[in-house]
């Protein structure tokens, strides 16, 4: 098997990722979409450039291909981030105070808590007002009040039906951004019992989601009536293995926060990396071939990402690790930049709104800093410090320099 990880390997996915992101930004920035004849002419010219470049100047082909990727980003983002959101916003703005909507759809995120309010996003499949169909495309935010954790009754992937008023968030609650997106309407509920579950998770990840839910339910059942020490231990295991943090006591959270390791309590790319490293170390003494070990690691990494619910940080890490392992399996040289760029394209194609998530930007800014900026510091630092210490300091400096503009 050839060496697959090489910083000098070509990284065509990086300009492709930048072009796709530029297309998304263009989609949300233009007040009006370009006329269809102009778009068709642009695509035709780009295809002609690719065809001509393949027979001669490859740079011409690359330029045409990047324009096509930009157009793809625009076409992917415009309907979901502009057209659908504006339609949903208009429906919510025109709704009366006493209007009660009936909305059916699938929960697309986990429940998160802010004070006494639980929230989750719902991918709308149909909506009615007084028995008549209404246009409510895209997503709405379910907000549930009360003391009952809605995650005990409904969860990610469930097909649910809810009834209630449709509201727009206050302007002060909207995130600040140079790119103005229409706000997602909110559907407030007085209690978790108002969320009616019609069907469980479906699709390829449905069995893993059901397994995750069964494990969470079993953990919650074990917590009932257990001594306080066992309850704290079980809650900590649930946070580290299942990503369920609702049962953690304030004392446990404070202890981890005071120790500067509070991030360990949230399932993230760190856990994916530790899983991959630990499993690789466990498989090495068994004498299996490199290809067999990589295949097992690939399946285990993707299964862990699905089992923990496909949270965004886990998906990003699992995708990058999976792409690296796939390159090793097929014996193709790749680079950190290429893996990073390809994962960006995949995640933005799946959900263009990722580009406006702070976590998404911080992750890739940090990875870019470690891969591209850290080597510039590592070389001079190694002259004065041991290599492991120098590399660690260089990685920290590279990551911090790249994430600072986002955090500022």
N, C-alpha and C positions, 0 to 999 in steps of 0.2 A: 504494500500500500504506500502510495507516494505521500510525502509530507503535504498536509492540507492547509496548515495555518501559516501563512506567510504575509507579513506586512507589505511585501513588494508585489503581491498578486494584484491584478487589476480589480477595480471596484466600480463597475459601471452602474451599480445600484444607487450609488451616492447621487450623481446628477439626476438619475431618474426620480429619487425620493424628493430632491429639491424641486424638480419640475412638477411633480404631482402636488406637493404642498403649495407651490405657486398657483397652480390651477384652483385649488381650494380657496386660497386667499382672494384670487380674482373673482371667484364665484360669489363670495360674500361681500365683496367691495363694490362691484358694479351694480348701480341701481336698476339697470335694465339689461337683460341678456342680449348679446349681439344678434343681429338679424340672421336668420337661418341661411340665406345665400352666402353671407360672409363666412359663417362657420364652415359650411360645406367647401367653399373655396380654400379656406385655410387647411382643412384636412386633406383635400386633394393635392394641394401644393406640397404638403409635408410628405404624403405618400410618394409623390413624384421624386422628392429629394432623396428619400430612402432608397427608392429603386435605382436612381441615377448614381447615388453614392456607393452602392454595393458593387457597381461596375467600375468605379473609379476612386474618387476621393472619399475615404471612409468618414472623414469629418463632416462631410455634407450629409451622409446617411445618419450619423449620430445627431446632428442638429435637427433633422427632420423627425427622428424618433423622439427626441425630447419634446418637440412641439406637440406630437401626438400624445405623449404622456401628460403634458400640461392640459390638453383638451380633455383627456380622460378624467383628470382630477376635477376639472370644471364641471363636466357632465355628472360626475358622481356626487359632487357636493351641492350643486345648485338646487336640485329638487328637494333634498332632505333638510338642508340648512337654511334655505331661503323660501322656496315656494311652500313647502309643507308647514314650516314654522309660521310664516305669515298668515296662512289660511287658518291655522289653529288659533293664533293670536286674535285674528279678526272675529272668529266665532266666540271666543271668550270675552272680547271687548263688547260685543253686541248682546251678550247674555244679560237677562234681567236678574235682579237680586233674588227673586223667588223661583227662578228656573231650576229645575232638577234634571240633570243629564244622567242617562244610563249608558255606561261605557264598558265595553268588553275588550280585553287584550291580555297580553302576557307580560308579567313582571320581568324587566330586562336588567335590573340591578338588585343588589342586596338591600335590605332595610338598613338605614343609618339613623342614628339618633342625635338630635340637637335639643338639649333640655328635655322637655316633656313631649316633644313631637318626633315621630318616626316618619321617614320619607323613603320612597322608592320610585323609580321610573317605570312607566307602563307604556309598552308599545301598543298603540290603539289599533284594533282590528275593525271595530264598528262603534258608532255612537248614535244615540237617539235622544230626542227632546220631545216630550208629549207623544211618544209613539212614532214620530217621524224621523227619518234619517237626517243627520246633520254632518257637515264636513268637519272632521277633526282628525286630520292626518298626523302622522309622526308620533310624538311622545307627549304624555302629560306626567306631572309629578303628583303621586299620591302622598298626602300628608295625613297621618293618623295621630290623633290625640289619645289620652288615656294612659292608664298604668299597665295595660297588657302589651307584651312584646308581640307585634304582628308576625314576627318570624316564626312563632310557634304555630301559627295557623296558615300562613302562606309564605312562599319563598320564590327564589329565582326560577324562572321558567314556567311558573304556574299560569294557567289560563284563568283569569278572574273576571268577575263582574262587580262593578261598583256604581252607586248612585249618589249624586250630590251636586252642589253648585260648582260652577266653573269660574275660577278667579285668576286674575293676572297678578304676579308678584309685585310688591311695592318697588318703586324705582330704587330705593336705597338698598334693597336686597339683591340687586343685580350686580354681577361681578364687573369690575372695571376692565375694559379691554379696548384697544384701538379699533377693533372690528365689532361692529354692532350687529348682534344676532337677535332676532325676535325672541322674546322670553317664552319659555314653555309654560303653558297654563297649569294651574294647580287645581286638584280635586280633593278638597278637605273632607276627612271622615272623622266622626266623633269617637270611634272606637275600632279596634282591630276586628271585631266581630262583623263589621259592616262590609268587609272585603270577602266576597263570596267566591270560593274556589270551585271552578267548573271542571278542571282537568289538571293533571300533573305535568311535569316537564316532559317535553318531547324531543325529537331529533336524535342525532348521533350521541349527544352528551346527556340525553335523558337518563339512561341507567346510572351514570356517574353522579348526576344531580340527586337522584333518588337514594343512592347509596350514602352520599354525604348527608342527606336529610335524616336517613335512618340512624347514622352514627351520631348525629347531633341530638336526635330524640333520645337515643339510648344514654348519652352522656347526661342529658337533662334529667332523665329518670333516675340515674344513679346519684345525682346531686340531692334529690329529695330525701330528707330524713337522715342524710349522712352527717357525721361529725364535722365541725367547722374546718378542721385541718384537711380532711379528705375532700370537702367541697372546694376549698381553695386549690388543692392539687389537681382535682379533676377539671376545674375551670381553666387552670393554666394549661393543662394538656389540650383542652379544647381550643384554646387560642392558638397554640403553637402548631397543632396538627390539622385543625379544621377551620381555623380563621374565625371562630366564634368567640367574640370578646364581651358579649353582653353579660355573662355570668361572672366576670372578673370583679373582685372586690376593689373598692377605692384604695385600700391599703396596698394591694398587690400592684396596682397601676402606679401608685406614688413611689413604691420601692423601686420599680424598674425605671421610672422617670428620674428619680434622684440618682440612680446609678448611671444615667446617661445611655441606657439601653432600651428605652421604651419602644423603639422601632422593632425590637425583636417580637413584641406581642402581636404585631400585625403581619399576616402572611404576605410575603413580598418576594422579590427576586433573590434576596438573601437566602431564604429557605429553599428555593429551587436550586441555587448554586450549591448549598450544603448537601442537598439530596444527591445531586449529580456527583459531587466529589466523594461523598461517603459510599455511594453505590459503586463507583469506579474503583475505589480502594478495596471494597469487599470482593469484587469480581476478579481482580488481578491475580490473586493466589490460586484461583480455580483452574487456571491454565486454558481458558477459553481464548479463541482468536480475537484479534483486535476488532474485526468486523462484527463478531457476535457480541462482544462487550458494548460496542457502539450502538448496535441495534437494540439491546436490552435497555441501555441508558436512554435512547430516544423514546422508546415506548413508555418507560417509567416516568420520564420527565413530562411527556404530554398527558399521561394518565393522572399524574399528581396535579397538573394545572387544571384538568377537568374536574377532579375529585374535590379540590378546594374551591370550586365554583367559578373558575375562570376570572378571578379578579384581575383588574388591569395590570398591576405590577407583576403578577405571576405570569400572565400571558406574555408580556414583553420579554421577561427573562427566559421563559420556556421556548418562545419562538426563536430567540437568538441562539440559545443552546442547541435547539433542534436543527437550525440551519447549519450550524457548525458541524454537528454530528452527521447530517446528511451529506455535507461536502466530504467528510472523511470516508463515509460509506461508498461513495461513488468515485473516490480518489481524485477529486478535483481540487486544485489549490484555491484557497479563498483567503480573504483578509478581514481583519476586524471591521474595517470601513465598509466592505461589501456586505457583510452579515448585518451590520447596523442599518445600512441603507435599504436592504431588501426587507428587513423586518418593519421598517417605517412604511414602506409601500404597502405591505400586506395589512398592517393595522389601520392605515388611513383609508385604504380601499374598503375595509370592513366597516369602518365608522369614521367618516371625515371629521366629526366633532372632536375626535381625539386631539386634533391639532390645537384646540383651544383649551385643553386640559393642562393645568400646571404640572401635574405629576408626569404626564407624557413628556412635556418639554424638559423638565428637570432630569428625567431618566436619560434621555438621549444627549442632553448637554453634558451630563457627567460622563457618559460613555465616550463621547467625542473627546472630552478633555483628557481622559485616561489614555485613549488610544493615540491621539494626535499631539497633545500638548505635553503630557507627562514625559515622553522620551527626551524632550528638549531640556528638561530639568534633570533628568536621571543621569545623563552623561557627566556633567560637571560635579554633581553630588557624589557620584561614585568615586571620584578622586579623593574625597575627604572622609567618606563614611562607608561602612559595610554595605554591600550591594542590597541586601533585603531592606535595610533601613532607608537607604537612598531611594530605592524604588517606591517604597511606601510613602515617603514624603513627596516624591515627584507626582505620584498618582493623586494624592490629596490636593496638591497645588493645582494640577491640571484640571481636576474636577471642580474645585472651588472657583477658579477663574472663569469657567464656562457657565456655572450656574448662578454666579453673582448677578449678572444683568437681569436674570429672570426673577430672582428673589428681591431685587432692589425695588 
